C-alpha cells in the first residue's frame, strides 16, 4: 500500500485530472449550445468619456472605466453570460464597463472568445490564461469536489494576472445577476488603507470555518488578535489591486495554503485563506450587494428565500445552480429571477 506521502505527491495530478474531465464533459455539452445576441446598451448622456490610461499603450486600460473580473469556464459559461447581460442591462454607463476574464490555460479560449464576441459584439473584454499548476499543489480537499478545481483560486492571483494599470476591480462569481448599477458597487469607499470591500455577515459562526487544531494553537489563533473578524463571501468583492500588489497579499494567502497542507487548519476550499488574511480588516458593503446562498447548501442545494431587505445582486452560491434546476424542470421559486438573463438559444425559439 502506498504511503500517505506518496499520495500527496500525486494528489495535484488527480485534482487536475478531475477538473479536466469535469470541464471537458461540460465543454462538449456546451458547444452544442448556441447563445443569443444581446442587445447593445448605450451610455446615458452624463457618462464620462473613456480615455486610454496615460501610463500604457494597451487597449484595455481606460480612465473612468468600471473594471469587472470574473473566471470563465465551460461548466459555468451559461451563468457567466447571464451575469454579463445583467451587469450591462442595469448599468447607467454600460460602454464604460471593461471585463477581465480569467480562464484555465488548458481551456479552449478561441471558443470562449468567439462565444462572448458573438453574443456581446460591443463588449470590452480580454481573457487571461491562468496556469493551473500555480495552485494545484496547494489545494486541500473540501466538501465539494468541484470547489477544488484550480480556477476557483484564480481570484487570489488577480493582481498578478491583470495589467498594472488596472488599479481597482470588482470581482464577481459566475452564478449571480445584478439588478442595480455596478458603478455604485465599484464606488464603494475603501478608506486610506483597506485592500478590499465585501458584505460582512457577523452573525455567522466564524469559528466553524477553522479546525480545532487551528483554535488550540495559540500562535495560529492569535492571527485574529486585535481584529473583529466576520464571515464574508468572496463571490462579490471590490479590490484595490494597487494596494494588494504593494502589500504582497497573494504571497500571504499562499503561505496559509502551504500551512494547510502541513496541518489541516480549515475545511472549506478557497474561502478560509481570505478570511485569515482579511477578516476584520475590510470595508463594509451593504448586504443588498450579495443576496447569497440562493443555490442552497453545498450538499443538497435546497431552495432558499431572500434575506430581508433590498436587493441589488442575487447570488446562487451553493450546490444548486438555476440553469441546472430550470433544465431539469425542478426550479426553485427564485430561479425565475435568473431566467430573464439566460441567453441560451433553445431549439424552440423561432427567429423572426
C-alpha positions as CSV (number, residue, x, y, z in Angstrom):
1,X,0.0,0.0,0.0
2,X,1.5,3.4,-0.9
3,X,2.4,5.8,1.9
4,X,0.4,8.9,2.6
5,X,3.3,11.0,1.3
6,X,3.2,9.2,-2.0
7,X,-0.5,10.0,-2.4
8,X,0.2,13.7,-1.6
9,X,2.8,13.8,-4.4
10,X,0.2,12.6,-7.0
11,X,-2.7,14.5,-5.5
12,X,-2.3,17.7,-7.6
13,X,-2.3,15.5,-10.7
14,X,-5.5,13.8,-9.5
15,X,-7.1,17.2,-8.9
16,X,-6.1,18.4,-12.3
17,X,-7.4,15.2,-13.9
18,X,-10.7,15.5,-12.2
19,X,-11.1,19.1,-13.2
20,X,-10.0,18.4,-16.8
21,X,-12.6,15.6,-17.1
22,X,-15.3,17.7,-15.3
23,X,-14.8,20.7,-17.6
24,X,-14.2,18.7,-20.7
25,X,-17.6,17.0,-20.2
26,X,-19.3,20.3,-19.8
27,X,-17.3,21.8,-22.7
28,X,-18.5,19.0,-25.0
29,X,-22.1,19.7,-23.9
30,X,-21.9,23.5,-24.0
31,X,-20.5,23.5,-27.6
32,X,-23.8,22.1,-28.7
33,X,-25.5,25.2,-27.2
34,X,-25.9,28.5,-29.0
35,X,-26.3,31.8,-27.3
36,X,-28.5,34.6,-28.4
37,X,-27.0,38.0,-29.3
38,X,-27.7,40.5,-26.5
39,X,-28.9,44.0,-27.4
40,X,-26.4,46.8,-27.5
41,X,-26.6,49.0,-24.4
42,X,-25.7,52.7,-24.6
43,X,-24.3,55.2,-22.1
44,X,-26.5,57.8,-20.6
45,X,-25.6,61.4,-21.6
46,X,-24.0,62.1,-18.2
47,X,-21.4,59.3,-18.5
48,X,-17.8,60.3,-18.5
49,X,-15.8,59.6,-21.7
50,X,-13.3,56.7,-21.7
51,X,-9.7,57.7,-22.2
52,X,-6.7,55.4,-22.6
53,X,-4.6,55.2,-19.5
54,X,-1.7,57.6,-19.8
55,X,0.8,55.0,-18.5
56,X,0.2,52.3,-21.0
57,X,-0.4,51.7,-24.7
58,X,-2.7,48.7,-24.1
59,X,-6.3,48.9,-25.3
60,X,-7.8,47.5,-22.1
61,X,-6.7,50.2,-19.6
62,X,-9.1,53.2,-19.6
63,X,-9.6,56.2,-17.3
64,X,-13.2,56.3,-15.9
65,X,-13.8,52.6,-16.6
66,X,-15.5,50.2,-14.2
67,X,-13.3,47.1,-14.3
68,X,-15.0,43.7,-13.6
69,X,-13.1,40.5,-13.1
70,X,-14.7,37.0,-13.5
71,X,-13.5,33.5,-14.1
72,X,-14.6,31.8,-17.3
73,X,-15.1,28.1,-18.0
74,X,-17.3,25.7,-19.9
75,X,-19.2,24.4,-16.8
76,X,-20.4,27.9,-15.8
77,X,-20.4,29.7,-19.1
78,X,-24.2,29.9,-19.2
79,X,-24.1,31.6,-15.8
80,X,-21.3,33.9,-16.9
81,X,-23.3,35.0,-19.9
82,X,-26.3,35.8,-17.8
83,X,-24.2,37.7,-15.3
84,X,-22.6,39.8,-18.1
85,X,-26.0,40.7,-19.5
86,X,-27.3,41.7,-16.1
87,X,-24.3,44.0,-15.5
88,X,-24.8,45.7,-18.8
89,X,-28.6,46.0,-18.7
90,X,-28.6,47.7,-15.3
91,X,-25.6,49.9,-15.8
92,X,-26.1,53.7,-16.5
93,X,-22.7,53.6,-18.3
94,X,-22.5,50.2,-19.9
95,X,-20.0,51.2,-22.5
96,X,-17.6,52.1,-19.7
97,X,-17.6,48.6,-18.2
98,X,-14.5,46.6,-19.0
99,X,-14.5,42.8,-18.4
100,X,-11.4,40.9,-17.4
101,X,-12.0,37.1,-17.7
102,X,-9.6,34.5,-16.2
103,X,-9.7,31.1,-17.9
104,X,-7.6,28.0,-17.4
105,X,-4.6,27.8,-19.7
106,X,-6.0,24.5,-20.9
107,X,-9.4,25.9,-21.9
108,X,-10.5,26.5,-25.5
109,X,-10.0,30.2,-25.4
110,X,-10.8,30.5,-29.1
111,X,-14.3,29.1,-28.4
112,X,-14.7,31.4,-25.3
113,X,-13.7,34.5,-27.3
114,X,-16.0,33.7,-30.2
115,X,-18.9,33.0,-27.9
116,X,-18.5,36.2,-26.0
117,X,-17.9,38.3,-29.1
118,X,-21.0,36.7,-30.9
119,X,-23.4,37.5,-28.0
120,X,-21.8,40.8,-27.0
121,X,-20.3,42.3,-30.2
122,X,-19.6,45.7,-28.4
123,X,-18.2,44.3,-25.2
124,X,-14.8,45.5,-24.0
125,X,-13.1,42.3,-22.7
126,X,-9.9,40.3,-22.5
127,X,-9.3,36.7,-21.5
128,X,-6.2,36.0,-19.3
129,X,-4.8,32.4,-19.1
130,X,-4.4,31.0,-15.6
131,X,-1.8,28.3,-15.1
132,X,-3.4,25.6,-13.0
133,X,0.0,24.4,-11.9
134,X,0.4,27.6,-9.9
135,X,-2.1,26.4,-7.3
136,X,-2.9,22.7,-7.9
137,X,-0.3,21.6,-5.4
138,X,-1.7,23.9,-2.7
139,X,-5.3,22.8,-2.8
140,X,-6.8,20.8,0.1
141,X,-10.0,18.7,-0.3
142,X,-13.2,20.4,0.7
143,X,-16.9,19.4,0.9
144,X,-17.5,19.5,-2.9
145,X,-15.0,18.2,-5.4
146,X,-15.9,21.0,-7.9
147,X,-14.7,23.6,-5.4
148,X,-11.3,22.1,-5.5
149,X,-10.6,23.0,-9.1
150,X,-7.7,25.4,-9.6
151,X,-9.8,28.1,-11.3
152,X,-11.7,28.6,-8.1
153,X,-8.4,30.0,-6.7
154,X,-7.7,32.4,-9.6
155,X,-9.1,35.3,-7.6
156,X,-6.0,35.0,-5.4
157,X,-3.9,36.0,-8.4
158,X,-5.8,38.8,-10.0
159,X,-3.2,41.4,-9.0
160,X,-0.6,39.4,-10.9
161,X,-2.8,38.5,-13.9
162,X,-4.3,41.9,-14.7
163,X,-2.1,44.7,-16.1
164,X,-0.6,47.1,-13.6
165,X,-2.6,49.9,-14.9
166,X,-5.8,48.3,-13.5
167,X,-5.9,49.7,-10.0
168,X,-9.3,48.7,-8.8
169,X,-11.6,45.9,-9.8
170,X,-15.0,44.4,-8.9
171,X,-14.7,40.6,-8.7
172,X,-17.9,38.7,-9.4
173,X,-18.7,34.9,-9.4
174,X,-20.4,33.4,-12.4
175,X,-23.6,32.3,-10.6
176,X,-25.2,35.7,-10.0
177,X,-27.1,38.5,-11.6
178,X,-27.2,42.2,-10.8
179,X,-30.4,44.2,-10.7
180,X,-28.7,47.5,-9.9
181,X,-25.9,49.7,-11.4
182,X,-22.5,48.1,-10.9
183,X,-20.9,51.6,-10.8
184,X,-22.5,52.1,-7.3
185,X,-20.7,48.9,-6.1
186,X,-17.4,49.9,-7.8
187,X,-17.6,53.3,-6.0
188,X,-17.5,51.6,-2.5
189,X,-15.1,53.7,-0.4
190,X,-12.1,51.8,0.7
191,X,-10.6,54.4,3.1
192,X,-6.9,55.2,3.2
193,X,-5.6,51.6,3.7
194,X,-8.2,49.0,3.2
195,X,-7.5,46.5,0.4
196,X,-10.9,45.1,-0.3
197,X,-14.6,45.6,0.4
198,X,-17.4,43.0,0.7
199,X,-20.6,42.5,2.6
200,X,-19.9,41.1,6.1
201,X,-22.1,38.6,8.0
202,X,-21.1,38.9,11.6
203,X,-23.9,36.7,12.9
204,X,-22.4,33.6,11.1
205,X,-20.4,31.2,13.3
206,X,-16.9,32.4,12.3
207,X,-15.1,29.7,14.4
208,X,-16.7,26.9,12.3
209,X,-14.6,27.8,9.3
210,X,-11.4,26.6,11.1
211,X,-10.5,23.3,12.8
212,X,-9.9,22.6,16.5
213,X,-6.2,22.3,15.5
214,X,-6.2,26.0,14.5
215,X,-8.0,27.3,17.6
216,X,-6.0,25.2,20.0
217,X,-2.7,26.6,18.7
218,X,-2.0,30.0,20.3
219,X,0.4,31.1,17.6
220,X,-2.4,30.5,15.0
221,X,-5.5,31.7,16.8
222,X,-3.7,34.9,17.7
223,X,-3.9,35.7,14.0
224,X,-7.2,37.4,14.8
225,X,-5.9,39.3,17.8
226,X,-7.0,43.0,17.7
227,X,-9.4,42.2,14.9
228,X,-13.1,41.7,14.9
229,X,-13.3,39.0,12.2
230,X,-16.6,38.3,10.4
231,X,-17.5,35.9,7.6
232,X,-17.7,37.5,4.2
233,X,-18.4,35.8,0.8
234,X,-15.6,36.1,-1.7
235,X,-18.0,35.9,-4.7
236,X,-18.6,39.7,-4.6
237,X,-15.6,41.9,-3.8
238,X,-14.2,45.3,-4.6
239,X,-10.4,45.1,-4.6
240,X,-7.8,47.7,-4.7
241,X,-5.2,45.9,-6.8
242,X,-2.5,48.6,-6.3
243,X,-2.7,48.1,-2.5
244,X,-2.8,44.3,-3.0
245,X,0.4,44.4,-5.0
246,X,2.1,46.7,-2.6
247,X,1.2,44.6,0.4
248,X,2.1,41.3,-1.4
249,X,-1.2,39.7,-0.4
250,X,-1.0,36.9,-2.9
251,X,2.0,35.6,-1.0
252,X,0.2,35.9,2.3
253,X,-2.7,33.8,1.1
254,X,-0.4,31.2,-0.4
255,X,1.5,30.9,2.9
256,X,-1.7,30.0,4.7
257,X,-2.5,27.4,1.9
258,X,1.0,25.9,2.4
259,X,0.5,25.6,6.1
260,X,-2.9,24.0,5.5
261,X,-1.0,21.3,3.5
262,X,1.1,20.5,6.6
263,X,-1.6,20.7,9.3
264,X,-5.3,20.9,8.5
265,X,-6.4,24.2,9.9
266,X,-9.6,24.8,7.8
267,X,-12.2,22.9,5.9
268,X,-13.8,24.9,3.1
269,X,-11.8,25.4,-0.1
270,X,-10.7,28.9,-1.2
271,X,-12.6,31.0,1.4
272,X,-10.6,30.5,4.7
273,X,-7.3,31.9,3.4
274,X,-9.1,35.1,2.5
275,X,-10.7,35.1,6.0
276,X,-7.3,34.6,7.6
277,X,-5.7,37.5,5.7
278,X,-8.6,40.0,5.5
279,X,-11.4,39.2,8.0
280,X,-11.8,42.1,10.4
281,X,-9.9,44.5,8.0
282,X,-12.3,45.0,5.1
283,X,-14.5,47.9,4.1
284,X,-18.2,47.2,4.6
285,X,-20.7,46.8,1.7
286,X,-24.4,46.8,2.1
287,X,-25.9,43.3,2.2
288,X,-28.1,44.1,-0.8
289,X,-25.0,43.6,-3.0
290,X,-24.7,39.9,-2.1
291,X,-28.0,38.1,-1.5
292,X,-26.0,34.9,-1.4
293,X,-26.8,31.3,-0.7
294,X,-29.7,31.0,-3.2
295,X,-28.1,27.8,-4.5
296,X,-28.8,26.1,-1.1
297,X,-26.1,24.3,0.9
298,X,-23.1,22.6,-0.5
299,X,-24.7,19.1,-0.1
300,X,-28.3,19.2,-1.3
301,X,-28.8,22.6,-2.9
302,X,-32.3,23.1,-1.4
303,X,-34.4,26.1,-2.2
304,X,-33.9,29.2,-0.1
305,X,-35.6,32.6,0.3
306,X,-34.1,36.0,0.0
307,X,-32.7,37.7,3.1
308,X,-34.8,40.6,4.5
309,X,-34.1,43.9,2.9
310,X,-33.4,45.5,-0.5
311,X,-31.8,43.5,-3.4
312,X,-29.1,44.7,-5.8
313,X,-27.4,41.4,-6.5
314,X,-28.7,37.8,-6.5
315,X,-26.1,35.1,-5.9
316,X,-26.8,31.4,-6.4
317,X,-23.8,30.3,-4.3
318,X,-24.1,26.7,-3.0
319,X,-24.7,23.5,-4.9
320,X,-27.9,24.3,-6.8
321,X,-27.5,26.4,-10.0
322,X,-30.6,28.0,-11.5
323,X,-29.9,26.9,-15.1
324,X,-29.5,23.2,-14.0
325,X,-32.7,23.3,-12.0
326,X,-34.6,25.0,-14.8
327,X,-33.4,22.5,-17.3
328,X,-34.5,19.6,-15.0
329,X,-37.9,21.2,-14.6
330,X,-37.3,21.4,-10.9
331,X,-36.7,25.1,-10.3
332,X,-36.7,26.9,-7.0
333,X,-39.1,29.9,-6.9
334,X,-36.2,32.4,-7.0
335,X,-34.7,30.8,-10.2
336,X,-37.4,32.7,-12.1
337,X,-35.4,35.9,-11.3
338,X,-32.4,34.4,-13.1
339,X,-34.3,33.1,-16.2
340,X,-34.8,36.5,-17.9
341,X,-31.0,36.9,-18.2
342,X,-30.4,33.4,-19.8
343,X,-29.0,33.9,-23.3
344,X,-29.2,30.2,-24.2
345,X,-30.8,29.8,-27.6
346,X,-33.3,26.9,-27.3
347,X,-34.5,24.9,-30.3
348,X,-38.0,26.2,-29.6
349,X,-37.2,29.8,-30.3
350,X,-38.2,30.9,-33.8
351,X,-36.1,33.5,-35.5
352,X,-38.0,36.5,-36.8
